[in-house]
Amino acid sequence: AGSGGCNRWFAGYDLTGEGLTIGQAGSTMMACPEAIMAQEQRFFAALGQVTGFDIDETGALLLRGPEAVLITARVATDGSAP
């Protein structure tokens, strides 16, 4: 679960070793500026393509797809939400 930039989202997942799949995401339905909504839809689409994960040397979570890193998640250092 988390924030997609505009809406809160949630999804089930299956974790096996370094394999990770994320189920169909559900979300709230708040209206936001068009550019943010488009970014959020790309994020949700990327979640559905995740096949694994890594943690890099900085501690960032890397969600991998079949051929490349799809999403990089870092903890905000200023106390705000990532």
C-alpha positions in Angstrom: 0.0 0.0 0.0 1.1 3.6 -0.5 0.6 6.8 -2.4 0.7 6.9 -6.2 1.2 10.7 -6.1 -2.5 11.6 -6.0 -4.4 8.5 -4.7 -3.8 5.9 -2.0 -3.3 2.4 -3.4 -3.2 -1.1 -2.2 -2.4 -4.5 -3.7 -1.7 -8.1 -2.8 1.7 -9.6 -3.5 3.6 -12.8 -3.7 7.2 -12.9 -2.4 9.4 -15.9 -3.1 13.1 -15.4 -2.4 14.1 -12.5 -4.7 11.0 -13.0 -6.8 8.1 -10.6 -6.3 4.8 -10.2 -8.1 2.3 -7.5 -7.3 -1.4 -8.2 -7.9 -4.0 -5.8 -9.4 -3.8 -2.5 -7.6 -6.9 -0.8 -6.2 -7.0 2.9 -5.3 -9.0 5.8 -4.2 -10.5 7.9 -6.9 -9.5 11.4 -6.2 -9.2 13.9 -9.1 -5.8 15.5 -9.5 -4.1 17.5 -12.3 -3.9 15.6 -15.6 -0.1 15.3 -15.6 -0.1 13.7 -12.1 -3.0 11.4 -13.0 -1.0 10.2 -16.1 2.1 9.7 -14.0 0.1 7.7 -11.5 -1.4 5.5 -14.2 2.2 4.7 -15.5 3.1 3.8 -11.9 0.2 1.4 -11.5 1.0 -0.2 -14.9 4.6 -0.6 -13.8 3.5 -2.3 -10.5 1.8 -5.0 -12.6 5.1 -5.8 -14.4 7.2 -6.3 -11.3 9.0 -9.7 -11.2 11.6 -9.1 -8.5 13.4 -6.7 -6.3 16.8 -5.6 -5.1 18.1 -3.1 -2.5 20.9 -0.9 -3.8 23.9 0.4 -1.9 22.0 3.5 -0.8 19.1 1.4 0.6 16.7 2.2 -2.2 14.2 -0.5 -3.1 14.5 -1.4 -6.8 11.4 -3.1 -8.3 12.6 -5.0 -11.3 10.6 -6.1 -14.4 11.7 -8.8 -16.9 14.4 -6.6 -18.4 15.0 -3.5 -16.3 14.3 -1.7 -13.0 10.8 -0.3 -13.3 10.5 1.6 -10.0 13.1 3.0 -7.5 11.7 3.8 -4.1 13.7 5.8 -1.5 12.8 7.0 1.9 12.5 10.8 2.0 15.2 12.4 4.2 13.2 15.5 4.9 10.4 13.8 6.8 7.9 14.0 3.9 6.3 11.1 2.2 8.3 9.7 -0.7 
